[in-house]
Amino acid sequence: MPGWETRLFLITYPAGADGSGHSHPVPGPGYVLEGTMVSAFDDDAEEIIVAGQSFQDNASFHRVVRNAGATEPMQFVIAYTVKIGEPNTTWPSK
C-alpha cells in the first residue's frame, strides 16, 4: 500500500520483565518463540500465551504485557503495518 510499511520485530523480555502500559495505533500479529507471555488489553482478562502460540496485539491500550518466567527469557516476533513515519507503539507522557 503506498504510504505504508510493514515492520517486523524480534523482541526479548528478560526474566520477569514488564512492558505494560503502552498503546498500539494498529493491530499486529505475533508469535511467541520461547517462554510465556502474559497479555491483556484495556479491561480484558489476562491471557497466557506460550511458546508455539500466535497472538494478536489489538489497536488499543496494552494494559498488561510481561514475561511470566521468573528465570527464563520470553521472545516473540511481531509485525505492524503502519503509515510511513507513524509509530507502531506509543508510551504515555510522564
PDB file of N, CA, C and O in Angstrom:
ATOM      1  N   MET A   1       0.844  -1.165   0.000  1.00  0.00           N
ATOM      2  CA  MET A   1       0.000   0.000   0.000  1.00  0.00           C
ATOM      3  C   MET A   1       0.894   1.235   0.000  1.00  0.00           C
ATOM      4  O   MET A   1       1.739   1.376   0.885  1.00  0.00           O
ATOM      5  N   PRO A   2       0.734   2.107  -0.944  1.00  0.00           N
ATOM      6  CA  PRO A   2       1.542   3.321  -0.973  1.00  0.00           C
ATOM      7  C   PRO A   2       1.377   4.122   0.314  1.00  0.00           C
ATOM      8  O   PRO A   2       0.264   4.330   0.797  1.00  0.00           O
ATOM      9  N   GLY A   3       2.491   4.560   0.851  1.00  0.00           N
ATOM     10  CA  GLY A   3       2.473   5.355   2.075  1.00  0.00           C
ATOM     11  C   GLY A   3       2.469   4.555   3.358  1.00  0.00           C
ATOM     12  O   GLY A   3       2.444   5.127   4.447  1.00  0.00           O
ATOM     13  N   TRP A   4       2.492   3.234   3.244  1.00  0.00           N
ATOM     14  CA  TRP A   4       2.501   2.351   4.409  1.00  0.00           C
ATOM     15  C   TRP A   4       3.717   1.440   4.356  1.00  0.00           C
ATOM     16  O   TRP A   4       4.269   1.195   3.283  1.00  0.00           O
ATOM     17  N   GLU A   5       4.132   0.940   5.508  1.00  0.00           N
ATOM     18  CA  GLU A   5       5.232  -0.022   5.570  1.00  0.00           C
ATOM     19  C   GLU A   5       4.932  -1.068   6.633  1.00  0.00           C
ATOM     20  O   GLU A   5       4.214  -0.799   7.595  1.00  0.00           O
ATOM     21  N   THR A   6       5.485  -2.256   6.453  1.00  0.00           N
ATOM     22  CA  THR A   6       5.362  -3.314   7.450  1.00  0.00           C
ATOM     23  C   THR A   6       6.677  -3.417   8.198  1.00  0.00           C
ATOM     24  O   THR A   6       7.746  -3.488   7.591  1.00  0.00           O
ATOM     25  N   ARG A   7       6.590  -3.424   9.512  1.00  0.00           N
ATOM     26  CA  ARG A   7       7.771  -3.532  10.384  1.00  0.00           C
ATOM     27  C   ARG A   7       7.683  -4.852  11.140  1.00  0.00           C
ATOM     28  O   ARG A   7       6.659  -5.176  11.742  1.00  0.00           O
ATOM     29  N   LEU A   8       8.770  -5.601  11.097  1.00  0.00           N
ATOM     30  CA  LEU A   8       8.843  -6.888  11.783  1.00  0.00           C
ATOM     31  C   LEU A   8       9.870  -6.769  12.901  1.00  0.00           C
ATOM     32  O   LEU A   8      11.004  -6.348  12.674  1.00  0.00           O
ATOM     33  N   PHE A   9       9.464  -7.142  14.107  1.00  0.00           N
ATOM     34  CA  PHE A   9      10.330  -7.023  15.279  1.00  0.00           C
ATOM     35  C   PHE A   9      10.561  -8.379  15.930  1.00  0.00           C
ATOM     36  O   PHE A   9       9.653  -9.207  16.009  1.00  0.00           O
ATOM     37  N   LEU A  10      11.783  -8.594  16.393  1.00  0.00           N
ATOM     38  CA  LEU A  10      12.131  -9.717  17.256  1.00  0.00           C
ATOM     39  C   LEU A  10      12.395  -9.103  18.618  1.00  0.00           C
ATOM     40  O   LEU A  10      13.330  -8.318  18.776  1.00  0.00           O
ATOM     41  N   ILE A  11      11.573  -9.455  19.611  1.00  0.00           N
ATOM     42  CA  ILE A  11      11.635  -8.813  20.930  1.00  0.00           C
ATOM     43  C   ILE A  11      11.912  -9.870  21.990  1.00  0.00           C
ATOM     44  O   ILE A  11      11.298 -10.937  22.001  1.00  0.00           O
ATOM     45  N   THR A  12      12.852  -9.552  22.883  1.00  0.00           N
ATOM     46  CA  THR A  12      13.187 -10.433  24.000  1.00  0.00           C
ATOM     47  C   THR A  12      12.944  -9.695  25.306  1.00  0.00           C
ATOM     48  O   THR A  12      13.451  -8.591  25.505  1.00  0.00           O
ATOM     49  N   TYR A  13      12.173 -10.301  26.189  1.00  0.00           N
ATOM     50  CA  TYR A  13      11.981  -9.799  27.549  1.00  0.00           C
ATOM     51  C   TYR A  13      12.803 -10.697  28.467  1.00  0.00           C
ATOM     52  O   TYR A  13      12.601 -11.911  28.473  1.00  0.00           O
ATOM     53  N   PRO A  14      13.718 -10.133  29.237  1.00  0.00           N
ATOM     54  CA  PRO A  14      14.446 -10.940  30.221  1.00  0.00           C
ATOM     55  C   PRO A  14      13.471 -11.500  31.272  1.00  0.00           C
ATOM     56  O   PRO A  14      12.315 -11.081  31.340  1.00  0.00           O
ATOM     57  N   ALA A  15      13.935 -12.418  32.059  1.00  0.00           N
ATOM     58  CA  ALA A  15      13.112 -12.999  33.123  1.00  0.00           C
ATOM     59  C   ALA A  15      12.469 -11.899  33.956  1.00  0.00           C
ATOM     60  O   ALA A  15      13.149 -10.984  34.422  1.00  0.00           O
ATOM     61  N   GLY A  16      11.160 -11.992  34.141  1.00  0.00           N
ATOM     62  CA  GLY A  16      10.438 -11.040  34.977  1.00  0.00           C
ATOM     63  C   GLY A  16      10.186  -9.675  34.362  1.00  0.00           C
ATOM     64  O   GLY A  16       9.574  -8.831  35.017  1.00  0.00           O
ATOM     65  N   ALA A  17      10.627  -9.414  33.139  1.00  0.00           N
ATOM     66  CA  ALA A  17      10.477  -8.089  32.528  1.00  0.00           C
ATOM     67  C   ALA A  17       9.014  -7.757  32.273  1.00  0.00           C
ATOM     68  O   ALA A  17       8.201  -8.637  31.991  1.00  0.00           O
ATOM     69  N   ASP A  18       8.695  -6.467  32.377  1.00  0.00           N
ATOM     70  CA  ASP A  18       7.326  -5.985  32.230  1.00  0.00           C
ATOM     71  C   ASP A  18       7.313  -4.785  31.292  1.00  0.00           C
ATOM     72  O   ASP A  18       8.038  -3.814  31.508  1.00  0.00           O
ATOM     73  N   GLY A  19       6.485  -4.855  30.246  1.00  0.00           N
ATOM     74  CA  GLY A  19       6.359  -3.754  29.292  1.00  0.00           C
ATOM     75  C   GLY A  19       4.940  -3.201  29.277  1.00  0.00           C
ATOM     76  O   GLY A  19       4.496  -2.661  28.264  1.00  0.00           O
ATOM     77  N   SER A  20       4.232  -3.328  30.380  1.00  0.00           N
ATOM     78  CA  SER A  20       2.833  -2.906  30.457  1.00  0.00           C
ATOM     79  C   SER A  20       2.690  -1.396  30.311  1.00  0.00           C
ATOM     80  O   SER A  20       3.621  -0.634  30.571  1.00  0.00           O
ATOM     81  N   GLY A  21       1.485  -0.984  29.883  1.00  0.00           N
ATOM     82  CA  GLY A  21       1.136   0.431  29.904  1.00  0.00           C
ATOM     83  C   GLY A  21       1.462   1.196  28.641  1.00  0.00           C
ATOM     84  O   GLY A  21       1.821   2.370  28.722  1.00  0.00           O
ATOM     85  N   HIS A  22       1.352   0.582  27.484  1.00  0.00           N
ATOM     86  CA  HIS A  22       1.570   1.299  26.229  1.00  0.00           C
ATOM     87  C   HIS A  22       0.395   1.041  25.293  1.00  0.00           C
ATOM     88  O   HIS A  22      -0.481   0.230  25.594  1.00  0.00           O
ATOM     89  N   SER A  23       0.383   1.728  24.169  1.00  0.00           N
ATOM     90  CA  SER A  23      -0.713   1.591  23.206  1.00  0.00           C
ATOM     91  C   SER A  23      -0.188   1.287  21.819  1.00  0.00           C
ATOM     92  O   SER A  23       0.966   1.570  21.494  1.00  0.00           O
ATOM     93  N   HIS A  24      -1.059   0.703  21.006  1.00  0.00           N
ATOM     94  CA  HIS A  24      -0.760   0.443  19.604  1.00  0.00           C
ATOM     95  C   HIS A  24      -1.850   1.105  18.756  1.00  0.00           C
ATOM     96  O   HIS A  24      -3.036   0.873  18.993  1.00  0.00           O
ATOM     97  N   PRO A  25      -1.466   1.925  17.774  1.00  0.00           N
ATOM     98  CA  PRO A  25      -2.473   2.537  16.913  1.00  0.00           C
ATOM     99  C   PRO A  25      -3.000   1.588  15.835  1.00  0.00           C
ATOM    100  O   PRO A  25      -4.027   1.858  15.212  1.00  0.00           O
ATOM    101  N   VAL A  26      -2.299   0.484  15.619  1.00  0.00           N
ATOM    102  CA  VAL A  26      -2.691  -0.514  14.617  1.00  0.00           C
ATOM    103  C   VAL A  26      -2.544  -1.906  15.231  1.00  0.00           C
ATOM    104  O   VAL A  26      -1.749  -2.087  16.153  1.00  0.00           O
ATOM    105  N   PRO A  27      -3.301  -2.900  14.732  1.00  0.00           N
ATOM    106  CA  PRO A  27      -3.130  -4.262  15.235  1.00  0.00           C
ATOM    107  C   PRO A  27      -1.843  -4.886  14.705  1.00  0.00           C
ATOM    108  O   PRO A  27      -1.292  -4.441  13.698  1.00  0.00           O
ATOM    109  N   GLY A  28      -1.375  -5.916  15.394  1.00  0.00           N
ATOM    110  CA  GLY A  28      -0.172  -6.609  14.961  1.00  0.00           C
ATOM    111  C   GLY A  28      -0.226  -8.086  15.287  1.00  0.00           C
ATOM    112  O   GLY A  28      -0.429  -8.445  16.447  1.00  0.00           O
ATOM    113  N   PRO A  29      -0.049  -8.962  14.295  1.00  0.00           N
ATOM    114  CA  PRO A  29       0.023 -10.390  14.575  1.00  0.00           C
ATOM    115  C   PRO A  29       1.395 -10.753  15.139  1.00  0.00           C
ATOM    116  O   PRO A  29       2.414 -10.217  14.702  1.00  0.00           O
ATOM    117  N   GLY A  30       1.417 -11.665  16.109  1.00  0.00           N
ATOM    118  CA  GLY A  30       2.675 -12.069  16.728  1.00  0.00           C
ATOM    119  C   GLY A  30       2.727 -13.558  16.988  1.00  0.00           C
ATOM    120  O   GLY A  30       1.736 -14.274  16.846  1.00  0.00           O
ATOM    121  N   TYR A  31       3.921 -14.010  17.375  1.00  0.00           N
ATOM    122  CA  TYR A  31       4.161 -15.426  17.632  1.00  0.00           C
ATOM    123  C   TYR A  31       5.223 -15.551  18.712  1.00  0.00           C
ATOM    124  O   TYR A  31       6.310 -14.992  18.572  1.00  0.00           O
ATOM    125  N   VAL A  32       4.928 -16.280  19.795  1.00  0.00           N
ATOM    126  CA  VAL A  32       5.880 -16.481  20.887  1.00  0.00           C
ATOM    127  C   VAL A  32       6.845 -17.603  20.496  1.00  0.00           C
ATOM    128  O   VAL A  32       6.430 -18.727  20.214  1.00  0.00           O
ATOM    129  N   LEU A  33       8.141 -17.275  20.485  1.00  0.00           N
ATOM    130  CA  LEU A  33       9.184 -18.238  20.129  1.00  0.00           C
ATOM    131  C   LEU A  33       9.660 -19.047  21.320  1.00  0.00           C
ATOM    132  O   LEU A  33       9.932 -20.241  21.202  1.00  0.00           O
ATOM    133  N   GLU A  34       9.759 -18.382  22.484  1.00  0.00           N
ATOM    134  CA  GLU A  34      10.175 -19.090  23.703  1.00  0.00           C
ATOM    135  C   GLU A  34       9.606 -18.382  24.918  1.00  0.00           C
ATOM    136  O   GLU A  34       9.365 -17.175  24.899  1.00  0.00           O
ATOM    137  N   GLY A  35       9.397 -19.148  25.967  1.00  0.00           N
ATOM    138  CA  GLY A  35       8.891 -18.587  27.212  1.00  0.00           C
ATOM    139  C   GLY A  35       7.382 -18.453  27.240  1.00  0.00           C
ATOM    140  O   GLY A  35       6.666 -19.058  26.443  1.00  0.00           O
ATOM    141  N   THR A  36       6.911 -17.628  28.198  1.00  0.00           N
ATOM    142  CA  THR A  36       5.484 -17.435  28.425  1.00  0.00           C
ATOM    143  C   THR A  36       5.172 -15.956  28.586  1.00  0.00           C
ATOM    144  O   THR A  36       5.782 -15.263  29.400  1.00  0.00           O
ATOM    145  N   MET A  37       4.212 -15.484  27.798  1.00  0.00           N
ATOM    146  CA  MET A  37       3.781 -14.088  27.836  1.00  0.00           C
ATOM    147  C   MET A  37       2.444 -13.992  28.558  1.00  0.00           C
ATOM    148  O   MET A  37       1.567 -14.838  28.386  1.00  0.00           O
ATOM    149  N   VAL A  38       2.304 -12.943  29.371  1.00  0.00           N
ATOM    150  CA  VAL A  38       1.015 -12.583  29.954  1.00  0.00           C
ATOM    151  C   VAL A  38       0.601 -11.284  29.272  1.00  0.00           C
ATOM    152  O   VAL A  38       1.384 -10.335  29.219  1.00  0.00           O
ATOM    153  N   SER A  39      -0.626 -11.234  28.749  1.00  0.00           N
ATOM    154  CA  SER A  39      -1.069 -10.080  27.977  1.00  0.00           C
ATOM    155  C   SER A  39      -2.528  -9.761  28.269  1.00  0.00           C
ATOM    156  O   SER A  39      -3.339 -10.661  28.486  1.00  0.00           O
ATOM    157  N   ALA A  40      -2.855  -8.463  28.272  1.00  0.00           N
ATOM    158  CA  ALA A  40      -4.251  -8.020  28.408  1.00  0.00           C
ATOM    159  C   ALA A  40      -4.377  -6.617  27.828  1.00  0.00           C
ATOM    160  O   ALA A  40      -3.515  -5.763  28.037  1.00  0.00           O
ATOM    161  N   PHE A  41      -5.461  -6.396  27.101  1.00  0.00           N
ATOM    162  CA  PHE A  41      -5.771  -5.084  26.536  1.00  0.00           C
ATOM    163  C   PHE A  41      -6.973  -4.488  27.254  1.00  0.00           C
ATOM    164  O   PHE A  41      -7.926  -5.184  27.605  1.00  0.00           O
ATOM    165  N   ASP A  42      -6.898  -3.181  27.461  1.00  0.00           N
ATOM    166  CA  ASP A  42      -7.986  -2.439  28.095  1.00  0.00           C
ATOM    167  C   ASP A  42      -8.449  -3.170  29.359  1.00  0.00           C
ATOM    168  O   ASP A  42      -7.630  -3.443  30.237  1.00  0.00           O
ATOM    169  N   ASP A  43      -9.724  -3.489  29.469  1.00  0.00           N
ATOM    170  CA  ASP A  43     -10.256  -4.158  30.661  1.00  0.00           C
ATOM    171  C   ASP A  43     -10.389  -5.667  30.492  1.00  0.00           C
ATOM    172  O   ASP A  43     -11.007  -6.332  31.323  1.00  0.00           O
ATOM    173  N   ASP A  44      -9.811  -6.216  29.416  1.00  0.00           N
ATOM    174  CA  ASP A  44      -9.886  -7.658  29.172  1.00  0.00           C
ATOM    175  C   ASP A  44      -9.129  -8.438  30.247  1.00  0.00           C
ATOM    176  O   ASP A  44      -8.214  -7.915  30.883  1.00  0.00           O
ATOM    177  N   ALA A  45      -9.524  -9.688  30.436  1.00  0.00           N
ATOM    178  CA  ALA A  45      -8.809 -10.574  31.360  1.00  0.00           C
ATOM    179  C   ALA A  45      -7.415 -10.879  30.811  1.00  0.00           C
ATOM    180  O   ALA A  45      -7.197 -10.854  29.600  1.00  0.00           O
ATOM    181  N   GLU A  46      -6.483 -11.165  31.707  1.00  0.00           N
ATOM    182  CA  GLU A  46      -5.132 -11.535  31.295  1.00  0.00           C
ATOM    183  C   GLU A  46      -5.161 -12.855  30.536  1.00  0.00           C
ATOM    184  O   GLU A  46      -5.909 -13.770  30.879  1.00  0.00           O
ATOM    185  N   GLU A  47      -4.338 -12.935  29.506  1.00  0.00           N
ATOM    186  CA  GLU A  47      -4.225 -14.125  28.672  1.00  0.00           C
ATOM    187  C   GLU A  47      -2.801 -14.657  28.780  1.00  0.00           C
ATOM    188  O   GLU A  47      -1.850 -13.876  28.814  1.00  0.00           O
ATOM    189  N   ILE A  48      -2.646 -15.961  28.834  1.00  0.00           N
ATOM    190  CA  ILE A  48      -1.340 -16.616  28.878  1.00  0.00           C
ATOM    191  C   ILE A  48      -1.051 -17.153  27.480  1.00  0.00           C
ATOM    192  O   ILE A  48      -1.851 -17.901  26.917  1.00  0.00           O
ATOM    193  N   ILE A  49       0.093 -16.770  26.925  1.00  0.00           N
ATOM    194  CA  ILE A  49       0.490 -17.229  25.593  1.00  0.00           C
ATOM    195  C   ILE A  49       1.857 -17.879  25.733  1.00  0.00           C
ATOM    196  O   ILE A  49       2.804 -17.245  26.200  1.00  0.00           O
ATOM    197  N   VAL A  50       1.964 -19.140  25.330  1.00  0.00           N
ATOM    198  CA  VAL A  50       3.210 -19.892  25.495  1.00  0.00           C
ATOM    199  C   VAL A  50       3.909 -20.082  24.157  1.00  0.00           C
ATOM    200  O   VAL A  50       3.320 -19.883  23.094  1.00  0.00           O
ATOM    201  N   ALA A  51       5.176 -20.471  24.232  1.00  0.00           N
ATOM    202  CA  ALA A  51       5.966 -20.725  23.024  1.00  0.00           C
ATOM    203  C   ALA A  51       5.205 -21.637  22.078  1.00  0.00           C
ATOM    204  O   ALA A  51       4.655 -22.659  22.488  1.00  0.00           O
ATOM    205  N   GLY A  52       5.180 -21.254  20.803  1.00  0.00           N
ATOM    206  CA  GLY A  52       4.474 -22.018  19.793  1.00  0.00           C
ATOM    207  C   GLY A  52       3.069 -21.512  19.515  1.00  0.00           C
ATOM    208  O   GLY A  52       2.394 -22.024  18.622  1.00  0.00           O
ATOM    209  N   GLN A  53       2.619 -20.512  20.268  1.00  0.00           N
ATOM    210  CA  GLN A  53       1.287 -19.948  20.055  1.00  0.00           C
ATOM    211  C   GLN A  53       1.378 -18.566  19.417  1.00  0.00           C
ATOM    212  O   GLN A  53       2.310 -17.805  19.679  1.00  0.00           O
ATOM    213  N   SER A  54       0.406 -18.262  18.586  1.00  0.00           N
ATOM    214  CA  SER A  54       0.314 -16.927  17.994  1.00  0.00           C
ATOM    215  C   SER A  54      -0.620 -16.063  18.839  1.00  0.00           C
ATOM    216  O   SER A  54      -1.362 -16.568  19.682  1.00  0.00           O
ATOM    217  N   PHE A  55      -0.569 -14.758  18.598  1.00  0.00           N
ATOM    218  CA  PHE A  55      -1.430 -13.818  19.315  1.00  0.00           C
ATOM    219  C   PHE A  55      -1.662 -12.597  18.435  1.00  0.00           C
ATOM    220  O   PHE A  55      -1.009 -12.423  17.406  1.00  0.00           O
ATOM    221  N   GLN A  56      -2.589 -11.766  18.850  1.00  0.00           N
ATOM    222  CA  GLN A  56      -2.912 -10.541  18.126  1.00  0.00           C
ATOM    223  C   GLN A  56      -2.796  -9.360  19.078  1.00  0.00           C
ATOM    224  O   GLN A  56      -3.508  -9.299  20.081  1.00  0.00           O
ATOM    225  N   ASP A  57      -1.897  -8.412  18.771  1.00  0.00           N
ATOM    226  CA  ASP A  57      -1.890  -7.143  19.500  1.00  0.00           C
ATOM    227  C   ASP A  57      -3.050  -6.322  18.955  1.00  0.00           C
ATOM    228  O   ASP A  57      -3.172  -6.142  17.743  1.00  0.00           O
ATOM    229  N   ASN A  58      -3.896  -5.827  19.843  1.00  0.00           N
ATOM    230  CA  ASN A  58      -5.024  -5.002  19.424  1.00  0.00           C
ATOM    231  C   ASN A  58      -4.583  -3.559  19.213  1.00  0.00           C
ATOM    232  O   ASN A  58      -3.561  -3.123  19.743  1.00  0.00           O
ATOM    233  N   ALA A  59      -5.358  -2.840  18.444  1.00  0.00           N
ATOM    234  CA  ALA A  59      -5.125  -1.405  18.268  1.00  0.00           C
ATOM    235  C   ALA A  59      -5.811  -0.699  19.434  1.00  0.00           C
ATOM    236  O   ALA A  59      -6.873  -0.098  19.270  1.00  0.00           O
ATOM    237  N   SER A  60      -5.196  -0.777  20.607  1.00  0.00           N
ATOM    238  CA  SER A  60      -5.761  -0.195  21.826  1.00  0.00           C
ATOM    239  C   SER A  60      -4.688  -0.148  22.910  1.00  0.00           C
ATOM    240  O   SER A  60      -3.498  -0.286  22.627  1.00  0.00           O
ATOM    241  N   PHE A  61      -5.124   0.049  24.160  1.00  0.00           N
ATOM    242  CA  PHE A  61      -4.214   0.168  25.300  1.00  0.00           C
ATOM    243  C   PHE A  61      -3.772  -1.211  25.759  1.00  0.00           C
ATOM    244  O   PHE A  61      -4.594  -2.036  26.157  1.00  0.00           O
ATOM    245  N   HIS A  62      -2.459  -1.457  25.702  1.00  0.00           N
ATOM    246  CA  HIS A  62      -1.875  -2.726  26.149  1.00  0.00           C
ATOM    247  C   HIS A  62      -1.595  -2.601  27.652  1.00  0.00           C
ATOM    248  O   HIS A  62      -0.491  -2.266  28.082  1.00  0.00           O
ATOM    249  N   ARG A  63      -2.635  -2.882  28.416  1.00  0.00           N
ATOM    250  CA  ARG A  63      -2.584  -2.698  29.871  1.00  0.00           C
ATOM    251  C   ARG A  63      -1.560  -3.589  30.542  1.00  0.00           C
ATOM    252  O   ARG A  63      -0.864  -3.153  31.459  1.00  0.00           O
ATOM    253  N   VAL A  64      -1.456  -4.851  30.091  1.00  0.00           N
ATOM    254  CA  VAL A  64      -0.519  -5.814  30.676  1.00  0.00           C
ATOM    255  C   VAL A  64       0.231  -6.517  29.554  1.00  0.00           C
ATOM    256  O   VAL A  64      -0.385  -7.036  28.622  1.00  0.00           O
ATOM    257  N   VAL A  65       1.549  -6.535  29.639  1.00  0.00           N
ATOM    258  CA  VAL A  65       2.372  -7.431  28.820  1.00  0.00           C
ATOM    259  C   VAL A  65       3.665  -7.655  29.593  1.00  0.00           C
ATOM    260  O   VAL A  65       4.414  -6.720  29.878  1.00  0.00           O
ATOM    261  N   ARG A  66       3.906  -8.926  29.926  1.00  0.00           N
ATOM    262  CA  ARG A  66       5.097  -9.223  30.728  1.00  0.00           C
ATOM    263  C   ARG A  66       5.538 -10.665  30.480  1.00  0.00           C
ATOM    264  O   ARG A  66       4.788 -11.501  29.977  1.00  0.00           O
ATOM    265  N   ASN A  67       6.772 -10.906  30.853  1.00  0.00           N
ATOM    266  CA  ASN A  67       7.322 -12.256  30.828  1.00  0.00           C
ATOM    267  C   ASN A  67       6.879 -12.948  32.109  1.00  0.00           C
ATOM    268  O   ASN A  67       7.189 -12.483  33.205  1.00  0.00           O
ATOM    269  N   ALA A  68       6.160 -14.048  31.980  1.00  0.00           N
ATOM    270  CA  ALA A  68       5.691 -14.786  33.156  1.00  0.00           C
ATOM    271  C   ALA A  68       6.804 -15.596  33.809  1.00  0.00           C
ATOM    272  O   ALA A  68       6.659 -16.049  34.944  1.00  0.00           O
ATOM    273  N   GLY A  69       7.916 -15.780  33.095  1.00  0.00           N
ATOM    274  CA  GLY A  69       9.003 -16.591  33.628  1.00  0.00           C
ATOM    275  C   GLY A  69       9.871 -15.843  34.620  1.00  0.00           C
ATOM    276  O   GLY A  69      10.282 -14.711  34.367  1.00  0.00           O
ATOM    277  N   ALA A  70      10.149 -16.481  35.756  1.00  0.00           N
ATOM    278  CA  ALA A  70      10.998 -15.877  36.781  1.00  0.00           C
ATOM    279  C   ALA A  70      12.483 -16.076  36.485  1.00  0.00           C
ATOM    280  O   ALA A  70      13.324 -15.346  37.011  1.00  0.00           O
ATOM    281  N   THR A  71      12.810 -17.062  35.645  1.00  0.00           N
ATOM    282  CA  THR A  71      14.224 -17.349  35.382  1.00  0.00           C
ATOM    283  C   THR A  71      14.569 -17.426  33.895  1.00  0.00           C
ATOM    284  O   THR A  71      15.746 -17.378  33.538  1.00  0.00           O
ATOM    285  N   GLU A  72      13.565 -17.544  33.021  1.00  0.00           N
ATOM    286  CA  GLU A  72      13.812 -17.716  31.587  1.00  0.00           C
ATOM    287  C   GLU A  72      13.360 -16.493  30.797  1.00  0.00           C
ATOM    288  O   GLU A  72      12.390 -15.837  31.177  1.00  0.00           O
ATOM    289  N   PRO A  73      14.052 -16.179  29.701  1.00  0.00           N
ATOM    290  CA  PRO A  73      13.591 -15.083  28.847  1.00  0.00           C
ATOM    291  C   PRO A  73      12.332 -15.483  28.079  1.00  0.00           C
ATOM    292  O   PRO A  73      12.013 -16.666  27.956  1.00  0.00           O
ATOM    293  N   MET A  74      11.631 -14.485  27.570  1.00  0.00           N
ATOM    294  CA  MET A  74      10.478 -14.688  26.698  1.00  0.00           C
ATOM    295  C   MET A  74      10.794 -13.934  25.406  1.00  0.00           C
ATOM    296  O   MET A  74      11.181 -12.766  25.440  1.00  0.00           O
ATOM    297  N   GLN A  75      10.628 -14.604  24.278  1.00  0.00           N
ATOM    298  CA  GLN A  75      10.964 -13.991  22.989  1.00  0.00           C
ATOM    299  C   GLN A  75       9.801 -14.185  22.020  1.00  0.00           C
ATOM    300  O   GLN A  75       9.189 -15.252  21.957  1.00  0.00           O
ATOM    301  N   PHE A  76       9.515 -13.118  21.266  1.00  0.00           N
ATOM    302  CA  PHE A  76       8.435 -13.203  20.288  1.00  0.00           C
ATOM    303  C   PHE A  76       8.766 -12.354  19.069  1.00  0.00           C
ATOM    304  O   PHE A  76       9.612 -11.461  19.120  1.00  0.00           O
ATOM    305  N   VAL A  77       8.079 -12.655  17.972  1.00  0.00           N
ATOM    306  CA  VAL A  77       8.137 -11.819  16.780  1.00  0.00           C
ATOM    307  C   VAL A  77       6.764 -11.190  16.606  1.00  0.00           C
ATOM    308  O   VAL A  77       5.739 -11.786  16.939  1.00  0.00           O
ATOM    309  N   ILE A  78       6.766  -9.961  16.073  1.00  0.00           N
ATOM    310  CA  ILE A  78       5.504  -9.261  15.837  1.00  0.00           C
ATOM    311  C   ILE A  78       5.666  -8.333  14.646  1.00  0.00           C
ATOM    312  O   ILE A  78       6.746  -7.792  14.411  1.00  0.00           O
ATOM    313  N   ALA A  79       4.593  -8.155  13.903  1.00  0.00           N
ATOM    314  CA  ALA A  79       4.605  -7.289  12.720  1.00  0.00           C
ATOM    315  C   ALA A  79       3.504  -6.246  12.837  1.00  0.00           C
ATOM    316  O   ALA A  79       2.398  -6.533  13.295  1.00  0.00           O
ATOM    317  N   TYR A  80       3.829  -5.031  12.416  1.00  0.00           N
ATOM    318  CA  TYR A  80       2.842  -3.951  12.352  1.00  0.00           C
ATOM    319  C   TYR A  80       2.916  -3.322  10.967  1.00  0.00           C
ATOM    320  O   TYR A  80       4.007  -3.106  10.439  1.00  0.00           O
ATOM    321  N   THR A  81       1.769  -3.029  10.384  1.00  0.00           N
ATOM    322  CA  THR A  81       1.725  -2.270   9.142  1.00  0.00           C
ATOM    323  C   THR A  81       1.164  -0.898   9.489  1.00  0.00           C
ATOM    324  O   THR A  81       0.018  -0.764   9.919  1.00  0.00           O
ATOM    325  N   VAL A  82       2.006   0.124   9.291  1.00  0.00           N
ATOM    326  CA  VAL A  82       1.667   1.485   9.704  1.00  0.00           C
ATOM    327  C   VAL A  82       1.990   2.477   8.589  1.00  0.00           C
ATOM    328  O   VAL A  82       2.734   2.173   7.657  1.00  0.00           O
ATOM    329  N   LYS A  83       1.414   3.665   8.709  1.00  0.00           N
ATOM    330  CA  LYS A  83       1.759   4.735   7.782  1.00  0.00           C
ATOM    331  C   LYS A  83       3.230   5.091   7.983  1.00  0.00           C
ATOM    332  O   LYS A  83       3.711   5.152   9.114  1.00  0.00           O
ATOM    333  N   ILE A  84       3.929   5.320   6.897  1.00  0.00           N
ATOM    334  CA  ILE A  84       5.351   5.685   6.972  1.00  0.00           C
ATOM    335  C   ILE A  84       5.503   6.917   7.857  1.00  0.00           C
ATOM    336  O   ILE A  84       4.800   7.913   7.685  1.00  0.00           O
ATOM    337  N   GLY A  85       6.430   6.835   8.804  1.00  0.00           N
ATOM    338  CA  GLY A  85       6.699   7.935   9.722  1.00  0.00           C
ATOM    339  C   GLY A  85       5.860   7.922  10.988  1.00  0.00           C
ATOM    340  O   GLY A  85       6.127   8.690  11.912  1.00  0.00           O
ATOM    341  N   GLU A  86       4.844   7.058  11.046  1.00  0.00           N
ATOM    342  CA  GLU A  86       3.997   6.973  12.236  1.00  0.00           C
ATOM    343  C   GLU A  86       4.522   5.881  13.176  1.00  0.00           C
ATOM    344  O   GLU A  86       5.126   4.915  12.708  1.00  0.00           O
ATOM    345  N   PRO A  87       4.303   6.014  14.502  1.00  0.00           N
ATOM    346  CA  PRO A  87       4.770   4.980  15.437  1.00  0.00           C
ATOM    347  C   PRO A  87       3.859   3.763  15.425  1.00  0.00           C
ATOM    348  O   PRO A  87       2.678   3.866  15.096  1.00  0.00           O
ATOM    349  N   ASN A  88       4.411   2.613  15.784  1.00  0.00           N
ATOM    350  CA  ASN A  88       3.601   1.417  15.965  1.00  0.00           C
ATOM    351  C   ASN A  88       3.293   1.188  17.442  1.00  0.00           C
ATOM    352  O   ASN A  88       2.431   0.378  17.784  1.00  0.00           O
ATOM    353  N   THR A  89       3.997   1.899  18.309  1.00  0.00           N
ATOM    354  CA  THR A  89       3.792   1.808  19.763  1.00  0.00           C
ATOM    355  C   THR A  89       3.947   3.197  20.357  1.00  0.00           C
ATOM    356  O   THR A  89       4.845   3.946  19.971  1.00  0.00           O
ATOM    357  N   THR A  90       3.080   3.540  21.287  1.00  0.00           N
ATOM    358  CA  THR A  90       3.210   4.821  21.982  1.00  0.00           C
ATOM    359  C   THR A  90       3.170   4.578  23.488  1.00  0.00           C
ATOM    360  O   THR A  90       2.446   3.715  23.985  1.00  0.00           O
ATOM    361  N   TRP A  91       3.969   5.363  24.190  1.00  0.00           N
ATOM    362  CA  TRP A  91       4.048   5.287  25.647  1.00  0.00           C
ATOM    363  C   TRP A  91       3.465   6.567  26.230  1.00  0.00           C
ATOM    364  O   TRP A  91       3.644   7.635  25.646  1.00  0.00           O
ATOM    365  N   PRO A  92       2.770   6.490  27.368  1.00  0.00           N
ATOM    366  CA  PRO A  92       2.193   7.710  27.954  1.00  0.00           C
ATOM    367  C   PRO A  92       3.288   8.695  28.358  1.00  0.00           C
ATOM    368  O   PRO A  92       4.394   8.306  28.731  1.00  0.00           O
ATOM    369  N   SER A  93       2.952   9.965  28.275  1.00  0.00           N
ATOM    370  CA  SER A  93       3.887  11.014  28.738  1.00  0.00           C
ATOM    371  C   SER A  93       3.964  10.971  30.248  1.00  0.00           C
ATOM    372  O   SER A  93       2.980  10.683  30.929  1.00  0.00           O
ATOM    373  N   LYS A  94       5.139  11.260  30.759  1.00  0.00           N
ATOM    374  CA  LYS A  94       5.312  11.245  32.221  1.00  0.00           C
ATOM    375  C   LYS A  94       5.103  12.603  32.795  1.00  0.00           C
ATOM    376  O   LYS A  94       5.208  12.783  34.009  1.00  0.00           O
TER     377      LYS A  94
END
